[in-house]
Amino acid sequence: MVILERPNSSQITLIRSHLQKEQKLFSKADFRDPKKPHVREMPGHEVLAGSEAKYDVKYNELPKGVSFTFASEDSTVIMPYTGGSIHN
């Protein structure tokens, strides 16, 4: 996530704080939190939840936001989450 228009330091701080929390939860295969705002099942959560040891969640701060990446050597773990789109 990157703020494109008029970067606001308080918004950047909120984004970073939220995604640091998500990274910790996702690393433990805990996907309850993102379901709250989306209400419905998110694509691939059931696969990720059952594949805890098969992926890494990487958090990296950027000047105007955050990079949040799921990485795995096993494409069957990541593919459902990306809607079928994989980026190397």
Rosetta blueprint (number, residue, H / E / L):
1 M L
2 V E
3 I L
4 L L
5 E L
6 R L
7 P L
8 N L
9 S H
10 S H
11 Q H
12 I H
13 T H
14 L H
15 I H
16 R H
17 S H
18 H H
19 L H
20 Q H
21 K H
22 E H
23 Q H
24 K H
25 L H
26 F H
27 S H
28 K L
29 A L
30 D L
31 F L
32 R H
33 D H
34 P H
35 K H
36 K H
37 P H
38 H H
39 V L
40 R L
41 E L
42 M L
43 P L
44 G L
45 H H
46 E H
47 V H
48 L H
49 A H
50 G L
51 S L
52 E H
53 A H
54 K H
55 Y L
56 D E
57 V E
58 K E
59 Y E
60 N E
61 E E
62 L E
63 P L
64 K L
65 G E
66 V E
67 S E
68 F E
69 T E
70 F E
71 A E
72 S L
73 E L
74 D L
75 S H
76 T H
77 V H
78 I H
79 M L
80 P L
81 Y L
82 T L
83 G L
84 G L
85 S L
86 I L
87 H L
88 N L
